[in-house]
Every structure is written in C-alpha cells, then in structure tokens.
Amino acid sequence: MDAKREFITGLFWASSGSILAKLIDFVTLIALARLLSPTDFGLVAIALLVTNALNLFSDLGLGAAIIQKGETTDADNNTVFFATPFLNILIYAIAYLMAKPAGIFFNNGDVVLIIKILSLVLIIQSLGTVPSALLQKSLKYKQLLIVDITSSITYFVVAVVLAYGDKGVWSIVIGQLVRNSTHMLALWFVSGWSPRWDFRWDSFKDLYGFGKHIVILSVISFVLKNLDNAVIAKYLTAGDLGLYTMAYTVGANILPQFVKMTIGKIAFPIYSLWNEDEPNFKRRFILINRLNLIFCIWVTLILITTSSIFVPIFLGKKWIGTITLIQFLAFFGFQRGIASVVAPALNAIGVPQAQREPMLLNSLIFVPLIIPAAKFFGVKGIAVLATISIIPGFIWTIQRTFKLMGLQEKLSRIFYPVLLGGLSLIVWILLKPYISNLPFWNLLASFSLVSATFLGIMWILEKELFKKIYRLKQVIGDAL
C-alpha cells in the first residue's frame, strides 16, 4: 500500500472509529443519566480531579516520546514498559494517601473510597502504554478502532447493568475499572508486541528528555480545564458539580471533540503544505475553516434551540438544571470547535509559541473571577464566566493566525456566516410560540427550522463551497 492510500485509509479508520466509540459513550451517558443522580456524577467528578491530576505524571510523556521519536529500539520500548507500571504503583500510593485529605478539602467524605478505588486505573492504563504507542506510531488505526469500541461496549454493559441494579456511583467506578482493563488487554491482543527484560537508563533519559516538555504543558492545560470543577466541588455541592459536568459534556465538549476527530484530522495533512506549496496551503486552509465554521454554527444552533426539549426527554427531569448551562456552554464549545482547527496552523507556519497568549488571556479573566462567580451566582455564573473568558483569546487566535498568513482581508468573508446564524436564531425565537408543545414534534420542528433556515441560506450563498465537501478526499491525497 502506498503512503497516500495508507494515510487516507488510516484517516478513515481513525475518524470513524473515534466517532463510533464516542457515540457509544454518549448512549451510555444518556442511559446512566436516567438511572443515576446528578450527585453520583458529581462524586465521580471530584474523584477524577485527583486521579486525572496524578495521571498527568503516569508515564512522564514516555508514551508520546515513543510515537514522536523517529526510530525506537526494543530497548526503548522495554524500558518504557517496565518504568511506567513501577511509576504508577508509586503514583497510586500517593492517590491512596491523598484520598482522605481530598475528602476533607472538598467537604465530602463519600469521595475518599471512590478515589482509592478509581485510582487503580492508573496502574491498569500504564500496562498498555507501549502497545498503544506502537499502534499509533505505525498508523494501525483499524486495530485501535477495535480496542476503543470493545472497551466502550464493555463499559456500557457493565455500568448500565450495575446502575439498573441500584449500585449508584459505583456503577461508574466499577464500569471504568472494567473498561480500562478491557482496553489494556485488547491493546496487547491486537498489537502483537511482547516485552522482555531490557531496562536501560540511557533510553529512559533520552525519552524523558522529550516527554518532560509534554508533561509541563499538560499540567498547565489541566489546571485551566479543571479549575471550574474544583471550585464547584469546594464551594457548592456534588449535585451542582454533577449538573455542571453533564452540561459541559453536552454543551462544550461534543462539538470540539467531533471537530477534532473529523475536520481536524483532515486539516492535519493540509497544514503540512506550508513550506512546500504556500498558495495551496492558504487556499485549502480557507476552505477547511469555512466548512468548519458552518458546521460549528449549525451544531451550536441545534444545542441552543433544542436543549430544553431533549434534556427532559433523554436525560430525565432531574437534569432540568442543565438546560441553561448547556445553552451558555454551547457558545464556549463553538469557540473551541473553531480554534481547534485554526490554531494548529500556527505550528505549521513555525510559530507554536503564539498559542500561549490566548491561554494567558483566558487565565487573567477566569482565574481571579471564578470563586466570586461560584459564591454569588452558582454554576450558572461559572458557565457564563467560562464562555466569556475565552472570547479575547479566541479573537486573538483568529486574528493572529490570519495576519501571520497574510489573509487578513479574508476574515470578514469567512466569518459572515456567524451573522446568518444569529439571524436563524432570531427566526426560531419569533416562530417558537407557533411550534407544537408535544415534546417529540417540538424537538423535530426546532431542529428542522434552524437547520433549514441556516443551511438553506448558506446553500444559496455558498453552493460551490458545499460541492467542495465531496472533493475533500482528493484534497487530502493532494496534500501528501
């Protein structure tokens, strides 16, 4: 198989596999939401603050180093295999000791045992570090698809059965343990790699020299992404945190994750053209980002206009408190979805450091205001603050990227669909009183109305752009 066909095939499996696994996870989320309470989800979210924080150090970036290093030896792979479980046993001991202080800090003794049990995933995951890295390095996306789908299905079965049996929060905890165990065993099964004792300090030092930079960046990113959960857990209730995490998953995560799994993967080979074919790079950069913008506006409109209907239908009435949060956080997800495709271009043109400023702008607004927002306005205040705080960084990223590429004059042309999205939202607001009150028909009518209004106008104005969607496969091939 030639390189072009191998890449396109790998892209297909990577995208379709990720989408299918996420779809299964979303169905699992809906099922668990109907069977469990917001407090159950909140308790797990508190425990994950501890386990995920420690997970940043679980392999010291060694797995990423295997992927990024041009050639790795058997000694490199074996060194990482023996180093990571030993490291994670130590990290688990830290998690175990931190469990009680964490319960005291968050004023919730129920999370102590949950942290102790859930942190076992750190050891389980470490056993799959090398097989996973080798599969990614060799572009074995079909095998990774099998692993992801198998573990997602396992989690669905175990967690839902336990939740149906009134096991409460332990449905999620045990489900995660079984899921990660299945994922690890499946990685070993499909990778075909087997270790042998060959630990070398020179290999460890070489790989760690690369991986430590990833760890530092990951720590900064983790703090910014999880500060909201920590503040809610500290100053509000586990139930509030459960509502917020559910709203964040639906409103702020679904869109950017889907974009990364599809459009983001399409953009990757195109961005590699900067040094080889700058005119084609610019043309395709504009095409990809126009398509992404239209898609992000459409999904955001759907989330805003249908959340009040699909939450009680699919999640249940106990999650009514997420509706307003989802509507606010949909704007947050919109910005992340756009930036996730625009920002990587900065790496392609050789200025990756330009991505630091947006993070700094976000921090200057978000960090000093988050505690007052929680104390005075609750979870709604944090949702609004999270959305508003990234606006300056979002605008800066867009303007900076287009300026560095000499495309400033294209900005207004690319972003005018935002105005059409606003127009579509106004049309929905005006016609909403005339839409059926029956939940199913209301959901269908709202979805159809905003879709027909926005996509219909875009089709009339940008018919040629839509036709180019069908030629994206050729774009990917040409980019190689």
C-alpha positions in Angstrom: 0.0 0.0 0.0 1.5 3.4 -1.0 1.9 6.2 1.5 -1.1 8.2 0.2 -3.5 5.3 0.3 -2.2 4.2 3.7 -2.8 7.7 5.1 -6.3 8.0 3.7 -7.2 4.5 4.9 -5.7 5.3 8.4 -7.6 8.6 8.4 -10.9 6.8 7.7 -10.4 4.3 10.4 -9.2 6.9 12.9 -12.2 9.2 12.3 -14.9 6.5 12.0 -13.5 4.6 15.0 -13.4 7.7 17.2 -16.9 8.8 16.2 -18.4 5.3 16.8 -16.7 5.0 20.2 -17.9 8.4 21.2 -21.4 7.6 20.0 -21.4 4.5 22.2 -20.1 6.6 25.1 -22.9 9.2 24.6 -25.6 6.5 24.6 -24.0 5.2 27.8 -24.1 8.7 29.3 -27.8 9.1 28.5 -28.6 5.7 30.0 -26.6 6.4 33.2 -28.2 9.9 33.4 -31.6 8.3 33.5 -30.6 5.7 36.1 -28.3 7.8 38.4 -28.5 11.1 40.1 -26.5 14.3 39.5 -24.8 13.7 42.9 -23.5 10.4 41.6 -21.9 12.1 38.7 -20.6 14.9 40.9 -18.9 12.4 43.3 -17.1 10.8 40.3 -16.1 14.2 39.0 -14.5 15.1 42.4 -12.6 11.8 42.4 -11.4 12.4 38.8 -9.9 15.7 39.9 -7.4 13.7 41.9 -6.9 10.7 39.6 -6.6 12.8 36.4 -4.2 15.2 38.1 -1.9 12.3 39.0 -2.5 10.8 35.6 -0.5 13.7 34.1 2.6 12.1 35.5 1.6 8.5 34.8 4.1 8.0 32.0 6.2 11.2 32.1 5.4 11.7 28.4 7.3 8.5 27.6 4.4 7.1 25.5 4.3 10.3 23.4 8.1 10.1 23.1 7.9 6.6 21.5 5.4 8.0 19.0 7.3 11.1 18.1 10.8 9.7 18.1 11.9 8.8 14.6 13.2 5.3 15.4 12.7 3.5 18.6 14.7 0.4 19.6 13.5 -2.7 21.5 15.4 -1.4 24.4 13.4 1.9 24.3 10.1 0.0 24.3 11.1 -2.4 27.0 12.4 0.4 29.2 9.1 2.3 29.0 7.1 -0.9 29.6 8.9 -1.6 32.9 9.2 2.0 34.0 5.6 3.0 33.7 3.9 0.3 35.9 6.6 0.9 38.6 6.0 4.6 38.4 2.2 4.2 38.6 2.4 2.0 41.7 4.1 4.9 43.4 1.5 7.3 42.0 -1.3 5.1 43.2 0.2 5.1 46.7 0.1 8.9 46.5 -3.5 8.8 45.4 -4.4 6.5 48.3 -2.8 8.8 50.8 -4.4 11.9 49.2 -7.9 10.4 49.3 -8.7 11.4 52.9 -7.2 15.0 52.7 -9.1 15.4 49.4 -12.4 14.4 51.1 -11.7 17.0 53.9 -10.8 19.7 51.4 -13.9 19.2 49.3 -16.1 18.7 52.4 -17.2 15.3 51.2 -16.2 12.1 52.9 -18.0 10.0 50.3 -15.2 10.6 47.8 -12.5 9.0 49.9 -13.1 5.4 49.0 -14.1 6.3 45.4 -10.6 8.0 44.9 -8.9 4.9 46.4 -10.7 2.5 44.0 -10.8 4.6 40.9 -7.1 5.4 41.1 -6.4 1.8 40.3 -7.0 2.8 36.6 -3.6 4.5 36.7 -1.8 1.1 37.1 -4.1 -0.6 34.6 -3.5 2.1 32.0 0.3 2.0 32.4 0.4 -1.6 31.3 -1.0 -0.5 27.9 1.3 2.5 27.3 3.8 0.7 25.0 1.3 -1.3 22.9 -0.8 1.8 22.4 2.1 4.0 21.4 3.4 1.4 18.9 0.0 1.0 17.3 -0.3 4.8 16.9 3.2 5.1 15.6 2.6 2.5 12.9 -0.8 4.1 12.0 -2.7 0.9 12.9 -5.9 2.8 13.3 -8.1 -0.2 12.4 -6.7 -2.1 15.4 -7.2 0.9 17.6 -10.8 1.2 16.5 -11.4 -2.4 17.6 -9.8 -1.6 21.0 -11.8 1.6 21.5 -15.1 0.1 20.5 -14.6 -3.1 22.6 -13.8 -1.1 25.7 -16.8 1.3 25.1 -19.2 -1.5 24.7 -17.9 -3.2 27.8 -18.3 0.0 29.8 -21.9 0.4 28.5 -22.8 -3.2 29.6 -21.2 -3.2 33.0 -22.1 0.4 34.1 -25.7 0.2 32.9 -26.3 -3.2 34.4 -24.9 -2.1 37.7 -26.9 1.2 37.6 -30.1 -0.7 36.9 -29.3 -2.8 40.0 -29.2 0.4 42.1 -25.4 0.4 42.7 -25.4 4.2 42.3 -22.0 5.9 41.9 -20.2 2.5 42.0 -21.8 1.8 38.6 -19.5 4.4 37.1 -16.4 3.5 39.2 -16.5 -0.3 38.5 -17.5 0.4 34.9 -14.4 2.5 34.5 -12.2 -0.2 36.0 -13.6 -2.9 33.8 -13.4 -0.5 30.8 -9.7 0.3 31.3 -8.9 -3.4 31.9 -10.6 -4.4 28.7 -8.8 -1.6 26.8 -5.4 -2.7 28.1 -6.0 -6.4 27.3 -7.3 -5.5 23.8 -4.2 -3.4 23.1 -2.0 -6.3 24.0 -4.1 -8.7 21.9 -4.1 -6.6 18.7 -0.5 -5.2 18.9 1.3 -8.5 18.9 4.2 -6.9 20.9 5.7 -8.8 23.7 8.2 -7.4 26.2 11.5 -8.8 27.6 13.7 -7.6 30.4 15.9 -4.9 29.0 15.7 -1.7 31.1 18.3 0.9 30.1 18.8 4.2 31.8 20.2 5.9 28.7 16.9 5.0 26.9 14.9 6.3 29.8 16.8 9.6 29.9 16.6 10.1 26.2 12.8 9.5 26.0 12.2 11.5 29.2 14.1 14.5 27.7 11.4 14.7 25.1 8.4 13.7 27.3 9.0 16.2 30.2 8.0 19.1 28.0 4.7 17.5 27.2 4.1 17.0 30.9 4.7 20.6 31.7 2.3 21.8 29.1 -0.3 19.2 30.2 -0.1 20.4 33.8 -0.9 24.0 32.7 -3.7 22.9 30.5 -5.1 20.6 33.2 -5.3 23.4 35.8 -7.2 25.7 33.4 -9.6 23.0 32.2 -10.4 21.6 35.7 -10.3 24.7 37.9 -14.1 25.2 37.4 -14.8 21.6 38.6 -12.5 22.1 41.6 -14.2 25.4 42.6 -17.7 23.9 42.3 -16.7 20.9 44.4 -15.2 23.2 47.0 -17.8 25.9 47.3 -21.0 24.2 46.0 -22.4 20.7 46.2 -21.6 17.4 44.5 -25.1 17.7 42.9 -24.2 21.1 41.4 -20.9 19.6 40.0 -22.9 16.7 38.5 -25.2 19.1 36.7 -22.2 21.2 35.5 -20.2 18.2 34.2 -23.2 16.9 32.4 -23.9 20.3 30.8 -20.2 20.7 30.0 -20.1 17.3 28.3 -23.1 18.1 26.1 -22.7 21.8 25.5 -18.9 22.4 25.5 -17.3 19.0 24.6 -19.3 17.2 22.0 -18.7 19.8 19.2 -14.9 20.3 19.6 -14.3 16.6 20.1 -16.2 15.8 16.9 -14.4 18.5 15.0 -11.0 17.2 16.2 -12.0 13.6 15.2 -13.1 14.6 11.7 -12.2 18.1 10.3 -9.2 18.3 12.5 -7.8 15.1 11.0 -8.5 16.4 7.5 -6.7 19.6 8.3 -3.5 17.9 9.5 -2.1 16.8 6.1 -3.1 20.1 4.6 -1.2 22.2 7.1 1.9 20.2 6.2 2.0 22.1 2.9 3.1 25.4 4.3 6.8 25.0 3.4 6.2 23.1 0.1 3.2 24.9 -1.5 2.2 28.1 0.3 -0.5 29.2 -2.2 -2.3 25.8 -2.0 -1.9 25.8 1.8 -3.7 29.2 2.0 -6.5 28.1 -0.3 -7.1 24.9 1.5 -6.8 26.5 4.9 -9.6 28.9 4.0 -11.7 26.0 2.6 -11.3 23.8 5.7 -12.1 26.6 8.1 -15.1 27.9 6.2 -16.6 24.4 6.3 -15.7 24.0 9.9 -17.3 27.4 10.8 -20.6 26.5 9.0 -20.7 23.1 10.8 -19.9 24.6 14.2 -22.6 27.3 13.8 -25.2 24.7 12.8 -24.4 22.4 15.8 -24.4 25.4 18.2 -27.8 26.5 17.0 -29.2 23.0 17.5 -27.8 22.8 21.0 -29.3 26.2 22.0 -32.7 25.7 20.4 -33.3 22.0 21.4 -31.7 21.6 24.8 -34.9 22.5 26.7 -36.6 19.6 24.8 -34.0 16.8 24.6 -32.9 17.2 28.3 -36.2 16.1 29.8 -36.8 13.6 27.0 -33.5 11.8 27.0 -31.8 12.6 30.3 -34.8 13.0 32.6 -36.5 15.7 34.6 -33.8 15.6 37.3 -31.4 17.1 34.8 -33.6 20.2 34.0 -31.0 22.3 35.8 -28.6 21.6 32.9 -30.7 23.3 30.2 -29.5 26.9 30.8 -25.9 25.7 31.4 -25.9 23.8 28.1 -27.2 26.9 26.2 -24.4 29.1 27.7 -21.7 26.4 27.3 -22.7 25.9 23.6 -21.1 29.2 22.8 -18.0 28.0 24.7 -18.0 24.8 22.6 -18.4 26.9 19.4 -15.3 28.9 20.1 -13.3 25.7 21.0 -14.5 24.0 17.8 -13.3 26.9 15.6 -10.0 27.3 17.4 -9.2 23.6 17.3 -8.8 23.8 13.5 -7.4 27.3 13.2 -4.8 27.2 16.0 -2.8 24.2 14.8 -1.9 26.2 11.7 0.4 28.3 13.9 2.5 25.2 14.4 2.7 24.7 10.6 3.9 28.2 9.9 6.6 27.9 12.7 5.1 30.0 15.5 3.7 27.5 18.0 4.6 29.9 20.8 1.8 32.2 19.6 -0.7 29.8 21.2 0.4 30.8 24.7 -1.1 34.3 24.6 -4.7 33.1 24.3 -4.2 30.8 27.3 -2.7 33.7 29.3 -5.7 36.0 28.3 -8.1 33.3 29.4 -6.3 32.9 32.7 -6.3 36.6 33.5 -10.1 36.7 33.3 -11.1 33.2 34.5 -8.8 32.6 37.5 -9.4 35.7 39.6 -13.2 35.7 39.0 -14.1 32.0 39.3 -14.5 31.9 43.1 -16.7 35.1 43.2 -18.7 33.7 40.3 -19.4 30.4 42.2 -20.2 32.1 45.5 -22.6 34.7 44.1 -24.1 33.1 41.0 -23.5 29.3 41.4 -22.9 27.0 38.5 -24.6 29.4 36.1 -22.1 32.1 37.0 -19.2 29.7 36.2 -20.8 28.6 32.9 -21.1 32.3 31.8 -17.6 33.1 33.0 -16.1 30.1 31.2 -17.7 31.2 28.0 -16.8 34.9 28.3 -13.3 34.4 29.5 -12.1 32.7 26.3 -13.6 35.3 23.9 -10.5 37.6 24.0 -8.1 34.6 23.4 -10.4 33.3 20.7 -10.5 36.6 18.8 -6.7 37.0 19.3 -6.0 33.5 17.9 -8.1 34.1 14.8 -6.7 37.5 14.0 -3.1 36.5 14.8 -3.3 33.4 12.6 -4.8 35.1 9.6 -2.4 38.0 10.0 0.7 35.8 10.0 -0.5 34.0 6.9 -1.3 37.3 5.1 -5.1 36.5 5.0 -6.5 39.4 7.0 -8.7 40.5 4.1 -10.4 37.1 4.1 -11.7 37.3 7.7 -14.9 39.1 7.0 -15.7 36.8 4.1 -15.1 33.7 6.2 -16.9 34.7 9.4 -20.1 36.3 7.9 -22.0 33.0 8.5 -21.9 34.0 12.2 -24.4 36.8 11.3 -26.6 34.3 9.5 -26.5 32.0 12.5 -27.8 34.9 14.6 -30.5 35.6 12.1 -31.5 31.9 12.2 -31.7 32.1 16.0 -34.0 35.2 15.8 -36.3 33.4 13.3 -36.6 30.5 15.7 -37.4 32.8 18.6 -40.1 34.5 16.6 -41.7 31.2 15.4 -41.2 29.3 18.7 -44.7 30.2 20.1 -46.3 28.5 17.0 -44.4 25.2 17.4 -46.2 22.2 18.8 -46.0 21.7 22.5 -45.7 17.9 22.1 -42.1 17.1 23.0 -41.2 14.9 20.1 -42.8 17.3 17.5 -41.3 20.3 19.2 -37.8 18.7 19.0 -38.3 17.8 15.4 -39.7 21.2 14.4 -37.0 23.2 16.2 -34.2 21.1 14.7 -35.8 21.3 11.2 -36.4 25.1 11.5 -32.9 26.2 12.5 -31.3 23.7 10.1 -33.5 24.7 7.1 -33.1 28.4 7.8 -29.3 28.4 8.3 -28.2 25.7 5.9 -30.7 26.8 3.3 -29.3 30.4 3.3 -25.8 29.0 3.2 -26.6 26.7 0.3 -28.0 29.7 -1.7 -25.0 31.9 -0.9 -22.2 29.2 -0.9 -23.4 26.5 -3.3 -19.9 26.0 -4.6 -18.5 25.6 -1.1 -20.8 22.7 -0.3 -19.9 21.0 -3.5 -16.3 21.0 -2.4 -17.1 18.8 0.5 -17.3 15.9 -1.9 -13.8 16.6 -3.1 -12.2 16.6 0.4 -10.7 13.1 -0.1 -8.8 14.4 -3.2 -7.7 17.4 -1.1 -6.2 15.0 1.5 -4.5 13.0 -1.2 -3.1 16.1 -2.9 -1.8 17.4 0.4 0.6 14.4 0.6 
